[in-house]
């Protein structure tokens, strides 16, 4: 009878000690990391370590704050290769070389600006107009025509070509090509003309490609500071992209999934709140971890930098020091936020199994 009882109790004890878990224990994760040959660096994040950690380089830096703040002073559009000019010459002289008694003006429409920046004007020849405003080009042509039509007056209109347009590529209600007006527009006015940034985009990033240089700024910063509302130029390309940065949430938390950034900066407490907090019955409050991998080029033996490529940052959320540190420690894209399992539920489950086994033994004897 006793042998049968033991045979019944032992499987129950084994089952109680190997309960299914959603996360490892803190001791299991940190096992071996204190050895001299460990390839993992462990840092307890607190007030006395946070200042140094803030000076560490970003593990995977992304150009999200590279912008040219030139203000919004209005500038006139200049003529560029590919534009087309309409030139009207008025002359009231009866012996004019260009006009007749019945027709006092002559019109030259759709005159292309060549790749060299010049246009051909009869009786004058090639005139360089690239880089001039419409008014400056008009005066230049009229000055060159004075020997032919001393009293002549010139009118000039410009139809922008591809070099004097702005492409709004993506992330707006109406993407497409916008002709550059006479006075160059600001980026906010161009975005408004394109229908505005799509409201479905998560923490949108505004990118500007200009003459081989790439600029980027979060939309909230663009809207908040008038100095960021820069003038656009012909050939600029504007793209609005959704924030695709993410971190991974694992362990005894509300959700275990890939979590996308909803704003520019997310702290450890923000991350825990985003994933539904910690499990009240399973999470170890002094065993919250952030796992991060740094490129080998960033590893240093001295100075504010990681000592190993793989770093584990630990947080004790049972103390004010740990809570305030978690409130300031910034999560980076690619991080793993891990809430380790508390050993107490396992101990309680094992004790419950032992009590049940003891009750079964007593009932059989």
GISUL-V806637 format. One record per run of one state. SS is the DSSP state (helix for helix, strand for strand, loop for the rest). FROM is the first residue (numbers start at 1). TO is the last residue. If there is no record, write none. Layout:
# GISUL-V806637
SS&FROM&TO + SS&FROM&TO
This chain:
# GISUL-V806637
loop&1&1 + helix&2&17 + loop&18&24 + strand&25&25 + helix&26&30 + loop&31&39 + strand&40&44 + loop&45&46 + helix&47&54 + loop&55&64 + strand&65&66 + loop&67&75 + strand&76&76 + loop&77&77 + strand&78&78 + loop&79&83 + strand&84&90 + loop&91&104 + strand&105&112 + loop&113&117 + strand&118&121 + loop&122&124 + strand&125&128 + loop&129&132 + strand&133&133 + helix&134&145 + loop&146&152 + strand&153&159 + loop&160&161 + helix&162&164 + strand&165&170 + loop&171&171 + strand&172&172 + loop&173&175 + strand&176&179 + loop&180&182 + strand&183&183 + loop&184&185 + strand&186&186 + helix&187&193 + loop&194&196 + strand&197&197 + loop&198&204 + strand&205&210 + loop&211&212 + strand&213&218 + helix&219&224 + loop&225&225 + helix&226&228 + loop&229&230 + strand&231&231 + loop&232&236 + strand&237&241 + loop&242&245 + strand&246&251 + loop&252&252 + strand&253&253 + loop&254&256 + strand&257&260 + loop&261&266 + strand&267&267 + helix&268&274 + loop&275&277 + strand&278&278 + loop&279&282 + strand&283&293 + loop&294&295 + helix&296&298 + loop&299&309 + strand&310&315 + loop&316&319 + helix&320&328 + loop&329&329 + strand&330&330 + loop&331&335 + strand&336&341 + loop&342&342 + helix&343&364 + loop&365&365
